Amino acid sequence: MKSMTQLITDKKAGQAHTEEELQWLVENYTNDNIPDYQMSAWLMAVCWQGMNFEETKALTLAMMRSGACLQLNNVGRPLVDKHSTGGVADTTTLVLAPLLAAAGVCVAKMSGRGLGFTGGTIDKLESIPGFSATLQEDQFLALLQNQGLALTAQSASIAPADGKMYALRDVTATVDSLPLIAASVMSKKLAAGAEHILLDVKVGQGAFMQNQEDAVELARYMVAIGLGAGRNVKAILTSMERPLGLAVGNALEVAEAMEILRGQGPLRLRQVCLRLASEALCLAGLSLTLQEANLKLLELLDSGKALECFRQWILSQGGADIVTTPSLLPQAVLKEEVLSPLSGYVQQIQARIIGEASVALGAGRRYKGETLDLAAGLVLACEQGDFVQKGQILATLHAESAEKIAAAKKMLSSAFVLGETPSLSSPDVLGWVDADGFHSAAE
């Protein structure tokens, strides 16, 4: 077998790895026989040179086999897993998981932490006092049996290779690579055992896939890998040209998710959540049409059943009763408003800058292992298309220090584009990829 140095050299030169080489690489990194500095070099070479589909598939399966693969055949309900490729103010998982469970679907999900300027579901859930996001296999299965919903982080037993690589990619500028994203996502999805997998592939300047062409290619890779493993997979392409919700941060996004589950909250976030949840119900065979599914889900929101499912889920994983007492969520030491420098229409809100500002406030990591400020982040007070007066609040910043707020305010000076006329709204759902290929929503 080639040495790690030779594998780095080969990939740096654009050569393809064999299945055996990738299996060796994953096994040895998982077992601490390859240091982070060599893995970082290899990840950067992949970012520059890419990987073909066969390499990506082999890497995915090797990462899946790095730990246990759950067998979830006896839960009595269709099993669904949903994953987002990452965006800004993307709170959909926190809404979809209890909403789908309330609709009769069993939701078995393995999630990750924040990557770069995008938030991570595990970080958000860990902002809830007492919540346990690392479950052993028997705990995971028991929760699925008892209430049809369980969410866990990667552990030493489930997809450990991805857990190690995920943390390293976050702090080595090796996040935005199609094959690395595909392998990370699908290794977790396959290891977690769900039979139906819905993928939310984000597109735009606030996502890792900056344009639709790259997003479609990523979706094709992930769907093909899933179908090849015998799973029922569909990918929905959604826009991330602007933040999806208003809250950006960990505890802040948990609070916003509860607002959506109460039937309130930002309209765009609510609509995207309903579309994704409707797609999941159809994928699982519990609804014939998206319209029927949407009506069923609206009833669950209006009746309070979805919110109660969220409450029971959080309690079952050790979390505090934040539904009854939202003030139990972490609260920022300092809050400061960002005011509009002039009057005009909000023509654009730069999602990437918003995400980077949240990192500066303490809501994301700048280096491996950095401790997050779970109360930090920002809440937007306007959306694209709104008219704002000079001096009107654009956003409220939450942080633990004046220095972090000052750094974020400087970044946000270019995040809001104001003009004399309103900008045209763009669709949030751009299309989808299934076994038959890509379908544009515009067709």
Backbone torsions as a table, in degrees:
resi	resn	phi	psi	omega
1	MET	NA	141.6	178.8
2	LYS	-66.5	155.4	175.6
3	SER	-77.1	165.3	177.0
4	MET	-61.7	-38.0	178.4
5	THR	-59.7	-40.9	-179.9
6	GLN	-69.5	-36.7	177.4
7	LEU	-64.5	-39.1	176.3
8	ILE	-62.7	-44.7	179.7
9	THR	-61.4	-44.5	179.7
10	ASP	-60.7	-47.2	-177.6
11	LYS	-70.0	-35.5	176.5
12	LYS	-59.7	-31.3	178.7
13	ALA	-87.8	1.3	177.0
14	GLY	85.9	13.8	-179.8
15	GLN	-82.5	149.9	179.2
16	ALA	-84.7	142.8	175.2
17	HIS	-87.1	154.3	173.6
18	THR	-85.9	165.5	176.7
19	GLU	-60.1	-39.8	-179.5
20	GLU	-65.6	-38.9	179.2
21	GLU	-64.8	-42.6	-179.2
22	LEU	-69.5	-36.7	176.0
23	GLN	-62.7	-42.5	178.7
24	TRP	-63.5	-44.5	-178.9
25	LEU	-60.1	-48.5	-177.5
26	VAL	-65.3	-45.0	-179.8
27	GLU	-59.7	-46.0	-175.4
28	ASN	-73.9	-32.4	175.5
29	TYR	-70.5	-39.7	178.3
30	THR	-61.0	-37.0	-177.4
31	ASN	-90.5	13.9	175.9
32	ASP	65.5	25.8	176.5
33	ASN	-92.3	-8.6	175.6
34	ILE	-120.5	123.3	-178.2
35	PRO	-73.5	159.5	-179.4
36	ASP	-57.7	-35.2	-175.2
37	TYR	-67.8	-33.8	176.9
38	GLN	-74.6	-40.1	177.1
39	MET	-63.8	-36.8	177.3
40	SER	-61.5	-41.5	179.1
41	ALA	-64.2	-40.7	179.2
42	TRP	-66.8	-42.8	178.5
43	LEU	-60.0	-40.1	178.9
44	MET	-67.2	-38.0	177.4
45	ALA	-63.3	-38.5	176.6
46	VAL	-65.0	-40.2	178.2
47	CYS	-59.2	-38.9	-177.5
48	TRP	-80.5	-39.8	-171.7
49	GLN	-103.6	-17.6	178.3
50	GLY	77.0	-178.4	175.5
51	MET	-143.0	144.9	176.6
52	ASN	-78.6	176.2	-175.7
53	PHE	-62.2	-41.8	-178.6
54	GLU	-63.4	-39.3	175.5
55	GLU	-63.4	-45.8	-178.6
56	THR	-61.6	-42.8	177.9
57	LYS	-62.3	-44.8	-179.6
58	ALA	-64.1	-40.1	178.3
59	LEU	-64.7	-43.5	179.6
60	THR	-58.3	-49.1	-177.2
61	LEU	-67.4	-35.9	177.1
62	ALA	-65.3	-41.2	177.8
63	MET	-66.7	-38.8	176.6
64	MET	-61.4	-42.7	-176.9
65	ARG	-78.2	-2.1	-178.9
66	SER	-70.0	-11.7	178.3
67	GLY	-148.9	-159.3	-178.4
68	ALA	-74.4	148.3	172.0
69	CYS	-113.2	119.0	-174.2
70	LEU	-71.0	142.0	174.8
71	GLN	-107.3	111.3	-172.5
72	LEU	-120.0	57.9	-173.3
73	ASN	-94.0	-11.4	-169.2
74	ASN	-121.5	34.3	-178.1
75	VAL	-92.8	-10.3	172.8
76	GLY	83.3	-1.8	179.2
77	ARG	-138.7	157.8	175.3
78	PRO	-57.8	136.9	-177.8
79	LEU	-99.4	123.7	-178.9
80	VAL	-124.8	140.5	171.9
81	ASP	-126.5	138.0	179.4
82	LYS	-123.7	140.8	179.4
83	HIS	-141.0	139.4	172.6
84	SER	-106.6	141.6	179.1
85	THR	-79.2	-0.1	172.0
86	GLY	109.1	131.3	178.5
87	GLY	-159.6	-165.4	-177.3
88	VAL	-111.4	128.8	-175.2
89	ALA	60.0	34.1	179.3
90	ASP	-93.5	93.1	-174.1
91	THR	-103.2	16.0	-168.9
92	THR	-62.3	-39.1	-177.2
93	THR	-61.6	-40.1	-178.8
94	LEU	-64.6	-24.3	177.3
95	VAL	-90.3	-46.1	-174.1
96	LEU	-64.9	-41.3	-174.6
97	ALA	-57.2	-54.9	178.8
98	PRO	-71.2	-30.8	179.4
99	LEU	-64.6	-44.5	179.0
100	LEU	-68.8	-39.1	178.2
101	ALA	-62.4	-39.3	178.1
102	ALA	-66.4	-25.3	-179.0
103	ALA	-85.7	-1.1	177.2
104	GLY	102.9	5.7	177.0
105	VAL	-94.7	145.2	173.0
106	CYS	-92.0	120.2	-175.4
107	VAL	-104.6	109.9	178.2
108	ALA	-114.3	110.9	-170.8
109	LYS	-133.8	135.3	171.4
110	MET	-111.9	122.4	-174.1
111	SER	-117.9	170.6	-179.1
112	GLY	-120.6	178.8	176.6
113	ARG	-91.9	177.1	-177.8
114	GLY	-62.7	145.4	175.4
115	LEU	-122.9	121.7	178.9
116	GLY	57.0	-126.2	-176.4
117	PHE	-89.4	0.6	179.8
118	THR	-99.9	148.7	-178.7
119	GLY	-80.0	163.5	178.7
120	GLY	-122.8	139.3	-176.8
121	THR	-61.0	-38.8	-178.9
122	ILE	-64.4	-43.1	177.4
123	ASP	-60.1	-41.2	-179.8
124	LYS	-63.3	-47.0	-178.8
125	LEU	-66.5	-33.2	179.7
126	GLU	-73.9	-6.3	172.0
127	SER	-76.0	-12.8	177.6
128	ILE	-83.4	118.7	-177.8
129	PRO	-52.9	128.8	175.5
130	GLY	86.4	-13.3	-174.9
131	PHE	-65.1	130.8	178.1
132	SER	-101.6	111.3	-177.0
133	ALA	-98.9	0.3	177.8
134	THR	-116.9	103.6	-176.1
135	LEU	-105.8	142.1	170.1
136	GLN	-75.8	161.6	-175.3
137	GLU	-57.3	-42.2	-178.3
138	ASP	-67.2	-35.9	176.9
139	GLN	-65.7	-43.9	-179.6
140	PHE	-58.7	-48.1	-178.6
141	LEU	-66.4	-38.8	-179.6
142	ALA	-64.0	-41.4	179.0
143	LEU	-64.8	-39.0	177.8
144	LEU	-64.1	-42.1	179.5
145	GLN	-64.7	-41.1	-172.0
146	ASN	-81.1	-38.6	-175.1
147	GLN	-136.5	1.7	174.2
148	GLY	74.8	18.6	-178.5
149	LEU	-154.2	125.6	174.2
150	ALA	-151.3	140.4	179.5
151	LEU	-134.7	131.1	-177.2
152	THR	-137.2	156.8	172.3
153	ALA	-86.6	167.8	170.8
154	GLN	-60.8	145.3	-179.8
155	SER	-133.2	-176.5	177.7
156	ALA	-65.4	-17.5	-177.6
157	SER	-105.0	-22.9	-176.5
158	ILE	-120.4	117.4	178.8
159	ALA	47.6	49.2	-178.2
160	PRO	-65.5	-29.6	179.3
161	ALA	-62.3	-42.9	179.3
162	ASP	-66.0	-37.5	178.8
163	GLY	-58.4	-44.1	-179.9
164	LYS	-68.9	-45.5	-178.1
165	MET	-68.1	-36.4	179.7
166	TYR	-58.9	-48.0	-179.8
167	ALA	-64.2	-36.7	-179.1
168	LEU	-71.7	-41.2	179.6
169	ARG	-61.8	-35.0	-177.1
170	ASP	-58.0	-32.1	-171.7
171	VAL	-116.5	10.8	179.3
172	THR	-123.6	18.1	178.2
173	ALA	56.2	38.1	178.9
174	THR	-122.0	33.1	-178.4
175	VAL	-82.9	-46.6	-169.2
176	ASP	-84.0	63.1	177.4
177	SER	-125.5	123.2	-176.7
178	LEU	-54.6	-53.8	-178.0
179	PRO	-64.5	-35.0	179.7
180	LEU	-70.0	-38.3	176.4
181	ILE	-65.2	-47.2	-178.9
182	ALA	-59.8	-45.3	-178.7
183	ALA	-66.8	-39.8	179.7
184	SER	-63.4	-49.1	-177.9
185	VAL	-63.6	-52.6	-171.2
186	MET	-75.1	-26.7	175.7
187	SER	-64.4	-39.9	177.2
188	LYS	-67.8	-43.6	-177.2
189	LYS	-63.2	-43.5	-178.6
190	LEU	-70.5	-38.9	179.8
191	ALA	-67.5	-30.7	-177.4
192	ALA	-76.2	-15.4	167.1
193	GLY	90.7	0.3	-178.0
194	ALA	-69.4	144.0	-179.3
195	GLU	-84.9	-26.6	179.7
196	HIS	-117.0	127.6	-175.9
197	ILE	-126.8	121.0	175.7
198	LEU	-106.4	125.3	-178.1
199	LEU	-110.5	128.0	176.1
200	ASP	-103.5	101.3	-176.5
201	VAL	-95.8	112.7	-176.9
202	LYS	-80.6	142.8	-178.1
203	VAL	-131.2	130.0	174.6
204	GLY	134.6	-178.0	-173.7
205	GLN	-69.8	-13.8	174.5
206	GLY	-98.8	15.8	-179.6
207	ALA	-128.6	170.7	177.5
208	PHE	-75.1	-30.2	174.2
209	MET	-93.2	107.7	-171.7
210	GLN	-78.4	-23.2	-178.2
211	ASN	-134.8	162.8	-173.9
212	GLN	-66.0	-35.1	-179.7
213	GLU	-59.6	-46.9	179.1
214	ASP	-66.4	-38.5	-179.7
215	ALA	-64.6	-40.8	177.9
216	VAL	-63.8	-41.4	179.0
217	GLU	-63.1	-43.9	177.2
218	LEU	-60.6	-45.2	179.7
219	ALA	-61.7	-41.9	178.3
220	ARG	-60.4	-45.1	179.0
221	TYR	-57.6	-50.0	-174.5
222	MET	-68.2	-41.6	178.3
223	VAL	-63.7	-43.3	-179.9
224	ALA	-63.6	-40.8	178.3
225	ILE	-62.9	-44.9	-179.7
226	GLY	-65.0	-45.1	178.6
227	LEU	-62.6	-39.2	178.7
228	GLY	-64.4	-25.2	178.1
229	ALA	-90.9	6.7	176.8
230	GLY	84.6	17.7	179.7
231	ARG	-101.1	159.6	176.1
232	ASN	-94.7	110.9	-169.3
233	VAL	-129.3	140.0	173.1
234	LYS	-143.3	141.5	178.4
235	ALA	-116.4	131.7	175.9
236	ILE	-107.1	129.7	177.5
237	LEU	-93.7	120.3	-179.5
238	THR	-123.8	150.7	-173.9
239	SER	-77.4	139.1	173.3
240	MET	-131.4	41.6	174.6
241	GLU	-75.7	-21.8	177.4
242	ARG	-140.5	159.5	179.0
243	PRO	-56.0	141.6	-176.7
244	LEU	-74.6	-44.0	177.3
245	GLY	-110.4	-163.9	177.8
246	LEU	-101.6	-27.8	-177.2
247	ALA	-93.2	134.9	177.5
248	VAL	-130.5	113.9	-175.5
249	GLY	148.9	-175.5	-174.3
250	ASN	-91.1	-70.3	176.7
251	ALA	-60.9	-34.0	-179.6
252	LEU	-63.2	-38.8	179.8
253	GLU	-74.9	-31.4	174.0
254	VAL	-61.6	-44.3	179.1
255	ALA	-62.2	-40.1	179.4
256	GLU	-68.3	-36.8	177.1
257	ALA	-59.9	-40.4	178.5
258	MET	-65.2	-33.8	176.4
259	GLU	-63.9	-41.5	177.3
260	ILE	-63.0	-42.8	-179.8
261	LEU	-68.1	-18.9	174.2
262	ARG	-85.3	0.4	-178.4
263	GLY	86.2	14.2	-178.4
264	GLN	-119.2	-149.7	175.8
265	GLY	80.9	177.8	-176.9
266	PRO	-60.5	135.9	-175.2
267	LEU	-63.4	-45.0	-177.2
268	ARG	-62.4	-44.2	178.8
269	LEU	-61.3	-43.5	179.2
270	ARG	-60.8	-45.5	-177.4
271	GLN	-66.4	-41.0	178.3
272	VAL	-66.3	-40.2	177.1
273	CYS	-60.1	-43.8	-180.0
274	LEU	-65.5	-38.9	179.2
275	ARG	-65.6	-45.9	-179.6
276	LEU	-64.6	-41.7	179.4
277	ALA	-65.8	-37.8	177.2
278	SER	-63.8	-42.6	177.1
279	GLU	-60.4	-40.0	-179.3
280	ALA	-66.1	-40.2	178.6
281	LEU	-64.4	-40.2	177.7
282	CYS	-67.1	-40.9	179.6
283	LEU	-60.6	-37.9	-177.9
284	ALA	-83.4	-4.1	177.9
285	GLY	82.4	15.4	-179.9
286	LEU	-95.5	0.1	176.8
287	SER	-151.3	145.0	-179.2
288	LEU	-85.2	-34.2	-177.2
289	THR	-132.2	158.8	177.2
290	LEU	-64.4	-36.2	-179.7
291	GLN	-64.8	-43.4	177.8
292	GLU	-62.4	-42.5	179.7
293	ALA	-63.6	-42.6	-179.3
294	ASN	-60.2	-43.4	179.1
295	LEU	-63.0	-40.2	178.7
296	LYS	-63.8	-41.8	-178.1
297	LEU	-70.6	-37.8	177.0
298	LEU	-61.2	-38.5	178.0
299	GLU	-63.3	-39.2	179.5
300	LEU	-67.5	-34.0	176.1
301	LEU	-70.8	-47.7	-176.1
302	ASP	-65.7	-32.8	-177.7
303	SER	-80.3	-15.0	-176.9
304	GLY	87.9	-0.8	-178.3
305	LYS	-66.3	-37.7	179.9
306	ALA	-66.5	-41.2	178.5
307	LEU	-65.2	-40.5	178.6
308	GLU	-66.6	-34.5	175.8
309	CYS	-64.5	-40.6	175.8
310	PHE	-60.3	-46.2	-178.9
311	ARG	-59.9	-47.3	-179.1
312	GLN	-66.0	-35.8	177.6
313	TRP	-63.4	-49.1	-179.1
314	ILE	-61.4	-43.9	179.1
315	LEU	-63.1	-38.5	-177.1
316	SER	-66.5	-23.9	177.6
317	GLN	-103.4	23.7	171.3
318	GLY	87.6	3.1	-175.9
319	GLY	-79.2	159.1	178.1
320	ALA	-71.5	161.0	-179.5
321	ASP	-81.1	76.5	-176.9
322	ILE	-76.9	-16.2	176.3
323	VAL	-68.2	-46.1	178.5
324	THR	-74.5	-37.1	-177.4
325	THR	-130.1	80.2	-178.2
326	PRO	-58.2	-24.9	-178.3
327	SER	-66.5	-9.4	176.4
328	LEU	-70.8	-18.4	175.3
329	LEU	-66.9	149.3	179.6
330	PRO	-56.4	140.7	-179.5
331	GLN	-116.3	137.7	-178.1
332	ALA	-69.7	146.2	177.1
333	VAL	-68.4	-41.4	-178.0
334	LEU	-124.1	146.4	173.6
335	LYS	-134.8	137.8	179.5
336	GLU	-145.5	140.6	-176.9
337	GLU	-91.3	144.9	171.3
338	VAL	-103.8	123.1	-174.0
339	LEU	-104.4	148.8	179.9
340	SER	-70.2	131.7	-179.5
341	PRO	-76.5	-13.6	-179.7
342	LEU	-157.2	172.3	177.4
343	SER	-90.9	148.4	178.1
344	GLY	159.0	177.0	176.6
345	TYR	-83.2	140.0	174.4
346	VAL	-77.6	99.5	-177.1
347	GLN	-81.5	-28.3	179.9
348	GLN	-158.1	144.5	170.4
349	ILE	-121.2	111.4	-173.0
350	GLN	-70.8	104.5	-173.8
351	ALA	-60.7	-40.4	-177.0
352	ARG	-65.1	-42.2	179.4
353	ILE	-64.5	-39.7	177.3
354	ILE	-59.9	-45.3	179.0
355	GLY	-63.5	-41.4	179.7
356	GLU	-67.8	-34.8	177.1
357	ALA	-65.9	-36.1	177.8
358	SER	-65.2	-34.4	175.2
359	VAL	-64.9	-44.0	178.7
360	ALA	-60.9	-31.8	178.9
361	LEU	-75.8	-14.1	178.0
362	GLY	113.3	3.1	-176.8
363	ALA	-83.9	-12.8	179.3
364	GLY	-132.3	169.1	-175.3
365	ARG	-95.2	140.9	173.8
366	ARG	-105.2	-17.1	176.0
367	TYR	-148.2	159.4	-174.4
368	LYS	-59.6	128.5	176.4
369	GLY	84.5	2.6	-179.5
370	GLU	-62.7	137.4	177.9
371	THR	-79.0	130.5	-179.2
372	LEU	-85.5	153.0	166.9
373	ASP	-92.7	101.3	-171.4
374	LEU	-69.3	-14.6	176.5
375	ALA	-90.3	-11.3	-173.0
376	ALA	-76.1	160.6	176.6
377	GLY	142.1	-157.0	179.6
378	LEU	-149.1	157.3	177.6
379	VAL	-125.8	119.5	179.1
380	LEU	-71.8	143.9	178.6
381	ALA	-108.9	4.0	179.8
382	CYS	-148.8	165.3	176.7
383	GLU	-130.7	165.4	178.0
384	GLN	-56.8	132.4	-179.0
385	GLY	101.6	-18.8	179.5
386	ASP	-71.1	150.5	170.8
387	PHE	-98.8	129.9	179.2
388	VAL	-121.6	146.1	176.1
389	GLN	-89.5	154.8	173.6
390	LYS	-57.1	130.9	-178.9
391	GLY	88.7	-5.3	178.4
392	GLN	-74.8	150.5	-178.0
393	ILE	-71.3	128.2	173.5
394	LEU	-95.9	-36.2	-178.8
395	ALA	-162.4	157.5	173.4
396	THR	-116.9	126.3	-177.7
397	LEU	-94.9	141.8	179.5
398	HIS	-123.8	124.2	-178.8
399	ALA	-159.6	175.3	-179.4
400	GLU	-99.0	-8.5	-178.2
401	SER	-146.8	153.2	177.8
402	ALA	-66.3	-31.0	-179.8
403	GLU	-64.1	-42.0	179.5
404	LYS	-67.7	-38.9	177.9
405	ILE	-64.3	-41.5	179.5
406	ALA	-63.3	-41.0	179.4
407	ALA	-64.6	-42.1	-179.6
408	ALA	-68.0	-40.2	-180.0
409	LYS	-61.9	-37.9	178.5
410	LYS	-63.6	-41.2	179.3
411	MET	-66.9	-38.5	-175.2
412	LEU	-73.7	-8.2	-179.6
413	SER	-61.1	-23.1	179.9
414	SER	-110.8	6.5	-175.4
415	ALA	-80.4	-29.8	-176.3
416	PHE	-105.5	117.4	178.9
417	VAL	-100.5	115.7	-177.6
418	LEU	-108.6	147.6	179.5
419	GLY	-152.7	179.7	-175.6
420	GLU	-82.1	-19.0	-178.6
421	THR	-126.5	150.4	178.0
422	PRO	-71.5	148.4	178.1
423	SER	-86.1	156.0	178.1
424	LEU	-72.7	135.9	178.3
425	SER	-76.0	144.5	179.9
426	SER	-109.9	153.5	-178.8
427	PRO	-67.0	147.6	178.6
428	ASP	-86.3	-30.4	176.8
429	VAL	-105.3	118.1	-173.6
430	LEU	-96.1	-22.1	-178.4
431	GLY	160.7	-168.7	179.4
432	TRP	-153.1	159.6	177.3
433	VAL	-125.4	127.9	175.4
434	ASP	-134.3	-161.3	-177.9
435	ALA	-61.3	-22.1	-178.8
436	ASP	-93.6	1.4	177.9
437	GLY	107.4	-159.2	-176.0
438	PHE	-88.3	137.8	176.2
439	HIS	-127.3	121.6	179.7
440	SER	-80.1	138.9	177.7
441	ALA	-67.8	-19.0	-178.7
442	ALA	-79.1	-14.2	-177.3
443	GLU	-73.6	NA	NA
